[in-house]
């Protein structure tokens, strides 16, 4: 049902709304906030900019308005300014055209009236001295004329009072006079006085007419001048208010605002496109946003440490603390870590056993009506929505889970650390790095089938092996196990809860991730943050990560609290910002982490901490004095042509590469996924429906067997025993009564969590080539 059409704007209305403005061939159309008022069309990047930063204005009195098609139109004033605009619909475009035409007609009419009334003084502003004298003499002359007219009115008023009184007396005398000889004389007096009253009244009327005409001739100019003065006063007030805000912000920044590391002080950091860091004063290339206030104040403040700390020797502390004597040297975090363990040999460069692929077929450009599919899916679980492959990328969720190992080197370095606090920094950086591959990945991975697996054997190249298995389908849950020769084990079980809200899609991972180190027996655990996909229906898809993560070392009590700041139009911070503090079991801070989840992370050693001033919400913030920041992790550049290959990273390009010897349940053998990668999407959709229907049939058969088993005589005997029967009955009635092949449930006594862990046997089965136990799921 279409929404009711709003009334057509009247000539005096101010019309506002969003339009898409053509910028250049690189950025194309960009969404801008347009305001039509007093014959001027102005635009801003956001509504928040209306108070201080106008990006451009065009005068409609001299502009030409032309319609190109159903949504596009052009406004030009003869070559100096041309706006190519696009509305969201034909109805919206017609509303704007109507408002613009009315505003143009009014502007032309006002300009003509201004020209007629401005003959006494030049329309073009003269120099300040000439303009001031011209306006002053004009006002003095007008005031003298009006004063003369007011005196005439006063004189006429006195005469009217005088002659009116005389006329009244004559009429009274005439009424009391008897009919006689004096009648003719009295009539003559009344007639004379009535004539004088009429003449005086006519003079009064003429004087009033002259005064009114003179006042009307100058009222328009005075109103215009008064409006100009009002506008200037408003602009002056807004400017003063903006200056006061900036002054207040500078004062707060001076008393204890966040001092970012040197590499973050470059405003070009917010430019993720890899372009030049040099700013431009133009609207479309200016990366400096102007906002009124920060949305979320920083929880803590970092300031440079006292120089006395830089002169201390770091030989008595391990790992990162050795940098205290090398503040001005370019020392790598890994080099500092190895310096703390001189007996550790330098890692050798391992030559890859096989050459991995570096390209996949380009993504085809197929049109699909998104709304026709999504309108019936609002509020449903994402895993229960039948999606065509047009929304997917040619990888399964198991393969996406394995992508967390792209920066496995961080765990290799962590395994060599002697200090648990230093090790925590590496683990926290590894946690953040797992989100770096998602920044441009708006495609949905394939939902794994129950029993589907994926192996990632990089033992010869990188020293680790990884195995994933889909252990539940409703709710969807995947178990992951990775083990490295460098002395670490990563295991996780992720259950996705997702909701489609119409404008955005929220994905909430509900599992736990654990990392164990053999040498130190340190046991870490953490959870994932919420992923949000914006502009599902209209606009360009973009992804944001938001929430908080607590990385806990259950052996030592060390903790790292990471905060992923949600993107906000009103934030002055770097987009996709992540901050964190590493503390020991007593709550004492030792390291501060800062960076972005899509580019890099840096760390700073805390030398001293103190309570600072209260934040904007009254919460007292901690001030950390830190050493110079060092880089701990940086995102690998995407391969050439990644925008045509689903923005896959170098590792992601190899995940679906066919390999010999993998299990028949491996994601690489999934036919619909393979067809999609090859660009045969119609066949992939048909194959996807076949596989999903096969899975439903298997599930229905499993349910029938469970019901049959529950009704057998043996089960009846068990039912009589009570508790045991309930356990068997509940398990049999579970929709996904499926026994995982390579994983088993485990109650972890260290973290207190229950998850599926690897029970062994997969790699031995692969070596023997024996896959008889694997189900036929494809």
ZAMARGU-4260 file (C-alpha; in steps of 0.2 Angstrom, whole numbers, plus 5000, padded with zeros to 4 digits):
<rodrens>
0) 5000/5000/5000 | 5008/5016/4995 | 5010/5030/5007 | 4999/5046/5006 | 5007/5059/4996
5) 5011/5075/5006 | 5003/5092/5001 | 5012/5101/4987 | 5024/5114/4995 | 5018/5132/4994
10) 5029/5146/4988 | 5034/5152/5006 | 5038/5135/5013 | 5055/5128/5017 | 5058/5111/5009
15) 5071/5099/5015 | 5075/5081/5011 | 5088/5068/5005 | 5094/5068/4987 | 5108/5059/4978
20) 5121/5071/4971 | 5133/5067/4957 | 5151/5070/4963 | 5163/5062/4951 | 5167/5046/4942
25) 5175/5038/4956 | 5162/5041/4970 | 5147/5042/4959 | 5131/5048/4967 | 5132/5052/4986
30) 5118/5055/4998 | 5117/5073/5003 | 5104/5083/5014 | 5096/5098/5003 | 5087/5113/5010
35) 5077/5124/4999 | 5073/5141/5007 | 5071/5159/5001 | 5075/5155/4983 | 5091/5147/4988
40) 5095/5128/4987 | 5109/5123/4999 | 5116/5105/5003 | 5125/5097/5017 | 5133/5080/5020
45) 5122/5077/5035 | 5108/5086/5044 | 5120/5090/5058 | 5130/5101/5047 | 5116/5113/5044
50) 5121/5124/5059 | 5139/5127/5053 | 5145/5120/5037 | 5136/5122/5020 | 5144/5113/5006
55) 5136/5123/4992 | 5122/5135/4987 | 5114/5139/4971 | 5102/5154/4967 | 5086/5148/4959
60) 5082/5166/4952 | 5095/5163/4938 | 5094/5144/4938 | 5088/5132/4925 | 5078/5116/4930
65) 5078/5102/4918 | 5071/5084/4921 | 5081/5070/4913 | 5071/5054/4917 | 5060/5047/4931
70) 5072/5051/4945 | 5085/5062/4938 | 5085/5081/4936 | 5098/5095/4933 | 5099/5112/4941
75) 5111/5124/4932 | 5114/5143/4933 | 5123/5145/4916 | 5139/5135/4918 | 5146/5141/4935
80) 5136/5129/4945 | 5128/5113/4939 | 5120/5100/4951 | 5115/5083/4944 | 5103/5076/4956
85) 5093/5060/4958 | 5078/5056/4969 | 5074/5040/4977 | 5058/5038/4967 | 5048/5047/4953
90) 5035/5054/4966 | 5049/5061/4976 | 5057/5069/4961 | 5040/5077/4956 | 5039/5084/4974
95) 5056/5092/4972 | 5052/5099/4955 | 5036/5107/4961 | 5045/5115/4976 | 5059/5121/4965
100) 5048/5129/4952 | 5038/5138/4965 | 5053/5144/4974 | 5061/5150/4957 | 5045/5160/4953
105) 5045/5168/4970 | 5064/5172/4969 | 5062/5180/4951 | 5047/5191/4957 | 5056/5197/4973
110) 5071/5201/4963 | 5061/5212/4951 | 5053/5221/4965 | 5070/5223/4973 | 5076/5231/4957
115) 5061/5243/4956 | 5063/5249/4974 | 5082/5250/4973 | 5084/5263/4959 | 5089/5276/4972
120) 5104/5266/4978 | 5114/5254/4967 | 5110/5236/4968 | 5128/5231/4967 | 5135/5233/4984
125) 5147/5248/4984 | 5162/5250/4995 | 5159/5251/5013 | 5161/5270/5014 | 5150/5274/4999
130) 5137/5261/5004 | 5136/5268/5022 | 5134/5286/5016 | 5121/5282/5003 | 5110/5272/5015
135) 5112/5285/5029 | 5107/5300/5017 | 5092/5290/5011 | 5086/5286/5028 | 5088/5304/5034
140) 5078/5311/5018 | 5064/5298/5021 | 5063/5303/5040 | 5062/5321/5035 | 5048/5318/5023
145) 5038/5307/5035 | 5040/5320/5049 | 5033/5333/5037 | 5018/5322/5033 | 5015/5319/5051
150) 5015/5338/5055 | 5002/5340/5041 | 4992/5326/5049 | 4993/5335/5066 | 4987/5352/5058
155) 4973/5344/5049 | 4968/5335/5065 | 4968/5352/5075 | 4957/5360/5061 | 4945/5345/5061
160) 4943/5347/5080 | 4940/5365/5079 | 4928/5366/5064 | 4919/5350/5070 | 4916/5359/5087
165) 4909/5375/5079 | 4898/5364/5067 | 4891/5355/5082 | 4887/5372/5091 | 4878/5378/5076
170) 4868/5363/5074 | 4863/5364/5092 | 4858/5382/5090 | 4848/5378/5075 | 4838/5365/5084
175) 4833/5377/5098 | 4829/5391/5086 | 4811/5396/5083 | 4804/5399/5065 | 4807/5417/5062
180) 4818/5430/5054 | 4834/5424/5060 | 4832/5407/5052 | 4841/5412/5036 | 4856/5418/5045
185) 4858/5403/5055 | 4857/5392/5040 | 4870/5402/5031 | 4882/5399/5046 | 4879/5380/5047
190) 4882/5379/5028 | 4899/5388/5030 | 4905/5378/5044 | 4900/5362/5036 | 4910/5367/5020
195) 4925/5371/5031 | 4924/5354/5039 | 4922/5345/5022 | 4938/5354/5016 | 4948/5350/5031
200) 4942/5332/5031 | 4948/5331/5012 | 4965/5338/5017 | 4966/5325/5031 | 4962/5311/5019
205) 4975/5317/5006 | 4988/5319/5020 | 4984/5301/5026 | 4985/5295/5008 | 5002/5303/5005
210) 5009/5296/5021 | 5002/5279/5017 | 5009/5279/4999 | 5026/5285/5006 | 5026/5271/5019
215) 5022/5258/5007 | 5035/5263/4995 | 5049/5261/5008 | 5041/5246/5018 | 5048/5233/5006
220) 5065/5240/5007 | 5065/5241/5025 | 5058/5224/5028 | 5072/5217/5016 | 5085/5227/5026
225) 5078/5221/5042 | 5078/5203/5036 | 5096/5204/5031 | 5101/5211/5048 | 5091/5197/5056
230) 5100/5184/5046 | 5117/5192/5050 | 5113/5191/5068 | 5108/5173/5067 | 5124/5169/5058
235) 5134/5178/5071 | 5125/5169/5085 | 5128/5152/5077 | 5146/5157/5074 | 5149/5162/5092
240) 5140/5146/5098 | 5151/5135/5087 | 5167/5145/5093 | 5161/5142/5111 | 5159/5123/5107
245) 5176/5122/5099 | 5184/5132/5114 | 5176/5121/5126 | 5182/5105/5117 | 5200/5112/5116
250) 5199/5116/5135 | 5194/5098/5138 | 5207/5091/5126 | 5220/5101/5135 | 5215/5095/5152
255) 5215/5077/5147 | 5208/5072/5130 | 5214/5056/5122 | 5231/5058/5115 | 5232/5045/5101
260) 5249/5037/5095 | 5258/5046/5082 | 5252/5035/5068 | 5234/5039/5073 | 5236/5058/5073
265) 5236/5058/5054 | 5218/5062/5048 | 5221/5052/5032 | 5219/5036/5043 | 5200/5037/5041
270) 5203/5036/5022 | 5201/5017/5019 | 5202/5018/5001 | 5221/5020/5000 | 5221/5036/4992
275) 5231/5052/4996 | 5231/5058/5013 | 5231/5076/5008 | 5214/5084/5011 | 5204/5094/4999
280) 5193/5109/5003 | 5180/5103/4991 | 5164/5095/4997 | 5167/5078/4989 | 5185/5075/4994
285) 5185/5082/5011 | 5187/5069/5024 | 5186/5081/5039 | 5168/5079/5046 | 5161/5093/5057
290) 5149/5087/5071 | 5142/5094/5086 | 5147/5082/5099 | 5154/5065/5102 | 5142/5051/5104
295) 5152/5040/5116 | 5165/5047/5127 | 5182/5037/5129 | 5183/5026/5144 | 5201/5031/5147
300) 5214/5043/5142 | 5232/5040/5137 | 5246/5053/5138 | 5264/5052/5135 | 5274/5045/5150
305) 5287/5056/5159 | 5304/5056/5151 | 5312/5048/5166 | 5304/5032/5161 | 5313/5032/5144
310) 5330/5032/5153 | 5327/5017/5163 | 5334/5000/5158 | 5322/4987/5153 | 5334/4972/5156
315) 5325/4967/5172 | 5308/4965/5163 | 5303/4953/5150 | 5296/4956/5133 | 5289/4972/5128
320) 5296/4981/5143 | 5313/4980/5135 | 5308/4995/5124 | 5309/5007/5138 | 5327/5010/5134
325) 5323/5011/5115 | 5309/5023/5114 | 5316/5032/5099 | 5322/5017/5090 | 5311/5008/5077
330) 5310/4991/5086 | 5297/4978/5080 | 5286/4970/5093 | 5292/4953/5088 | 5310/4957/5089
335) 5307/4964/5107 | 5298/4947/5111 | 5313/4937/5105 | 5325/4948/5114 | 5317/4942/5130
340) 5321/4924/5126 | 5338/4923/5118 | 5338/4905/5118 | 5324/4904/5105 | 5330/4901/5088
345) 5325/4913/5074 | 5311/4906/5064 | 5315/4899/5047 | 5306/4903/5031 | 5296/4888/5026
350) 5294/4885/5008 | 5276/4881/5003 | 5274/4863/4997 | 5261/4867/4984 | 5257/4883/4974
355) 5240/4889/4979 | 5228/4898/4968 | 5228/4917/4968 | 5212/4920/4958 | 5194/4913/4956
360) 5182/4917/4942 | 5175/4935/4943 | 5158/4937/4951 | 5145/4939/4938 | 5133/4953/4938
365) 5115/4946/4940 | 5100/4957/4943 | 5089/4952/4957 | 5074/4960/4965 | 5079/4960/4983
370) 5063/4967/4991 | 5052/4953/4983 | 5062/4940/4993 | 5065/4950/5009 | 5048/4957/5012
375) 5042/4940/5019 | 5057/4937/5029 | 5056/4951/5042 | 5058/4945/5060 | 5063/4927/5055
380) 5079/4918/5059 | 5092/4920/5045 | 5095/4901/5045 | 5077/4898/5041 | 5075/4909/5026
385) 5077/4901/5009 | 5090/4912/5001 | 5096/4911/4982 | 5114/4910/4979 | 5114/4928/4973
390) 5116/4934/4991 | 5130/4922/4995 | 5148/4921/4992 | 5156/4904/4987 | 5162/4899/5004
395) 5153/4890/5018 | 5152/4896/5036 | 5164/4883/5041 | 5177/4890/5029 | 5173/4908/5035
400) 5177/4901/5053 | 5193/4894/5047 | 5198/4912/5041 | 5201/4917/5059 | 5218/4908/5056
405) 5224/4921/5043 | 5235/4929/5056 | 5241/4914/5064 | 5258/4922/5066 | 5251/4931/5081
410) 5248/4915/5090 | 5265/4909/5085 | 5273/4924/5093 | 5262/4923/5108 | 5268/4905/5111
415) 5286/4911/5112 | 5282/4924/5126 | 5288/4922/5143 | 5277/4935/5151 | 5258/4931/5152
420) 5254/4950/5150 | 5264/4951/5134 | 5256/4935/5128 | 5239/4943/5132 | 5243/4957/5120
425) 5246/4945/5106 | 5230/4935/5109 | 5220/4951/5110 | 5227/4957/5093 | 5223/4940/5086
430) 5205/4942/5092 | 5204/4959/5083 | 5212/4952/5067 | 5198/4940/5064 | 5186/4954/5059
435) 5198/4962/5047 | 5192/4951/5032 | 5173/4956/5035 | 5175/4975/5031 | 5170/4972/5013
440) 5162/4955/5013 | 5144/4958/5012 | 5140/4941/5004 | 5132/4928/5015 | 5141/4912/5017
445) 5133/4895/5013 | 5124/4887/5028 | 5133/4871/5032 | 5123/4855/5031 | 5123/4844/5046
450) 5138/4833/5047 | 5147/4845/5034 | 5166/4847/5038 | 5181/4857/5032 | 5199/4854/5034
455) 5213/4867/5032 | 5229/4858/5032 | 5244/4870/5032 | 5255/4859/5042 | 5270/4860/5030
460) 5267/4878/5025 | 5262/4887/5041 | 5264/4873/5055 | 5245/4871/5059 | 5230/4860/5055
465) 5212/4865/5056 | 5196/4855/5056 | 5178/4861/5057 | 5162/4851/5058 | 5143/4857/5058
470) 5137/4848/5074 | 5120/4855/5075 | 5108/4862/5062 | 5094/4870/5073 | 5101/4880/5080
475) 5116/4880/5068 | 5132/4877/5078 | 5149/4873/5071 | 5164/4866/5081 | 5182/4871/5076
480) 5199/4864/5081 | 5216/4870/5076 | 5233/4864/5082 | 5250/4871/5078 | 5267/4864/5080
485) 5272/4880/5088 | 5264/4875/5104 | 5246/4882/5103 | 5228/4875/5101 | 5213/4885/5096
490) 5196/4878/5098 | 5179/4886/5097 | 5160/4882/5095 | 5150/4896/5087 | 5131/4896/5087
495) 5124/4910/5076 | 5108/4920/5081 | 5103/4932/5067 | 5088/4943/5065 | 5083/4953/5049
500) 5075/4970/5055 | 5071/4977/5038 | 5084/4990/5036 | 5099/4980/5044 | 5104/4962/5049
505) 5111/4958/5066 | 5122/4943/5068 | 5125/4938/5086 | 5138/4924/5089 | 5134/4915/5104
510) 5148/4903/5106 | 5165/4903/5115 | 5183/4903/5109 | 5197/4896/5118 | 5216/4896/5116
515) 5228/4885/5125 | 5247/4886/5125 | 5257/4871/5129 | 5273/4878/5136 | 5265/4890/5149
520) 5248/4880/5151 | 5239/4897/5149 | 5221/4895/5145 | 5212/4910/5137 | 5194/4912/5132
525) 5183/4925/5124 | 5167/4928/5114 | 5164/4937/5098 | 5155/4954/5096 | 5139/4958/5086
530) 5140/4960/5067 | 5128/4972/5059 | 5125/4973/5040 | 5117/4990/5036 | 5106/4995/5020
535) 5099/4978/5017 | 5085/4985/5006 | 5091/5002/5000 | 5108/5009/4998 | 5126/5002/4998
540) 5128/4987/5010 | 5141/4990/5023 | 5146/4980/5039 | 5150/4986/5056 | 5157/4977/5072
545) 5151/4983/5089 | 5152/4977/5107 | 5164/4972/5120 | 5176/4957/5122 | 5184/4951/5138
550) 5199/4940/5135 | 5203/4931/5151 | 5218/4920/5156 | 5210/4908/5168 | 5227/4902/5174
555) 5234/4919/5180 | 5218/4930/5181 | 5225/4942/5168 | 5212/4951/5157 | 5210/4962/5142
560) 5194/4972/5140 | 5192/4977/5121 | 5179/4989/5115 | 5173/4990/5097 | 5165/5007/5095
565) 5150/5007/5084 | 5150/5018/5069 | 5142/5035/5072 | 5139/5050/5061 | 5142/5061/5077
570) 5158/5053/5082 | 5175/5062/5081 | 5185/5046/5083 | 5192/5036/5069 | 5179/5024/5061
575) 5180/5006/5066 | 5190/5010/5082 | 5195/4997/5094 | 5203/5001/5111 | 5208/4989/5125
580) 5217/4988/5142 | 5227/4973/5148 | 5226/4971/5167 | 5233/4958/5179 | 5223/4949/5192
585) 5223/4964/5204 | 5216/4976/5191 | 5233/4985/5188 | 5234/4991/5170 | 5250/4986/5160
590) 5247/4989/5142 | 5235/4999/5132 | 5229/4993/5114 | 5222/5005/5101 | 5218/5004/5083
595) 5205/4999/5070 | 5198/4981/5067 | 5200/4983/5048 | 5218/4990/5047 | 5230/4988/5062
600) 5232/4988/5081 | 5246/4996/5091 | 5251/4994/5110 | 5258/5005/5123 | 5266/5000/5139
605) 5258/5009/5154 | 5271/5017/5166 | 5259/5025/5177 | 5240/5027/5179 | 5229/5039/5189
610) 5211/5045/5190 | 5207/5059/5179 | 5192/5071/5177 | 5174/5066/5175 | 5168/5062/5158
615) 5153/5069/5150 | 5142/5057/5159 | 5150/5060/5176 | 5160/5044/5175 | 5178/5046/5181
620) 5190/5041/5168 | 5208/5034/5170 | 5223/5043/5163 | 5237/5031/5158 | 5255/5037/5155
625) 5262/5026/5141 | 5277/5024/5131 | 5278/5027/5112 | 5266/5015/5103 | 5272/5001/5093
630) 5263/4991/5080 | 5258/4973/5084 | 5247/4969/5069 | 5243/4976/5052 | 5230/4969/5039
635) 5237/4961/5024 | 5233/4970/5008 | 5219/4962/4997 | 5225/4953/4981 | 5224/4962/4964
640) 5206/4962/4958 | 5198/4957/4974 | 5183/4968/4971 | 5178/4956/4957 | 5181/4941/4968
645) 5170/4945/4982 | 5184/4954/4991 | 5192/4938/4996 | 5209/4939/5005 | 5223/4928/4999
650) 5219/4914/5011 | 5200/4915/5007 | 5204/4912/4988 | 5212/4896/4992 | 5199/4889/5004
655) 5188/4882/4991 | 5202/4876/4980 | 5199/4857/4976 | 5211/4845/4985 | 5213/4827/4984
660) 5210/4816/4999 | 5198/4827/5009 | 5183/4819/5017 | 5167/4817/5006 | 5158/4829/5018
665) 5171/4843/5015 | 5164/4859/5010 | 5175/4859/4994 | 5164/4845/4988 | 5148/4854/4989
670) 5141/4855/4972 | 5130/4871/4973 | 5145/4880/4981 | 5156/4875/4967 | 5143/4880/4953
675) 5142/4897/4961 | 5161/4899/4961 | 5161/4895/4943 | 5148/4908/4939 | 5134/4896/4935
680) 5121/4903/4947 | 5105/4896/4940 | 5112/4879/4941 | 5118/4882/4958 | 5101/4888/4964
685) 5093/4872/4958 | 5107/4861/4966 | 5105/4871/4982 | 5086/4867/4983 | 5090/4849/4980
690) 5103/4848/4993 | 5092/4857/5006 | 5077/4845/5002 | 5088/4830/5004 | 5093/4837/5021
695) 5075/4839/5026 | 5071/4821/5021 | 5086/4814/5031 | 5080/4825/5046 | 5062/4818/5045
700) 5069/4800/5044 | 5079/4803/5059 | 5064/4810/5069 | 5054/4795/5064 | 5068/4783/5070
705) 5069/4793/5086 | 5050/4791/5089 | 5050/4773/5085 | 5065/4770/5097 | 5056/4779/5111
710) 5041/4768/5109 | 5050/4751/5109 | 5048/4739/5124 | 5066/4742/5129 | 5063/4760/5131
715) 5047/4757/5140 | 5056/4748/5154 | 5068/4763/5155 | 5053/4775/5156 | 5048/4767/5172
720) 5064/4771/5180 | 5061/4790/5180 | 5076/4801/5178 | 5085/4790/5166 | 5069/4789/5155
725) 5067/4808/5154 | 5085/4810/5148 | 5083/4797/5134 | 5066/4804/5129 | 5072/4822/5129
730) 5087/4817/5118 | 5077/4807/5106 | 5064/4821/5104 | 5078/4834/5100 | 5076/4839/5082
735) 5095/4837/5079 | 5098/4821/5088 | 5114/4819/5079 | 5130/4812/5085 | 5145/4822/5078
740) 5158/4812/5069 | 5174/4820/5075 | 5169/4831/5090 | 5161/4827/5107 | 5154/4838/5120
745) 5166/4842/5134 | 5163/4852/5151 | 5179/4862/5152 | 5183/4863/5171 | 5195/4878/5168
750) 5182/4890/5160 | 5166/4882/5166 | 5160/4881/5148 | 5152/4867/5138 | 5158/4865/5120
755) 5162/4852/5107 | 5180/4848/5106 | 5190/4837/5094 | 5190/4819/5099 | 5203/4813/5086
760) 5203/4801/5072 | 5201/4813/5057 | 5219/4814/5051 | 5222/4796/5054 | 5207/4792/5043
765) 5214/4804/5030 | 5231/4795/5030 | 5222/4779/5028 | 5210/4785/5015 | 5196/4777/5025
770) 5180/4787/5025 | 5167/4774/5027 | 5160/4782/5043 | 5155/4798/5034 | 5137/4801/5029
775) 5131/4805/5011 | 5125/4823/5013 | 5128/4830/4996
</rodrens>
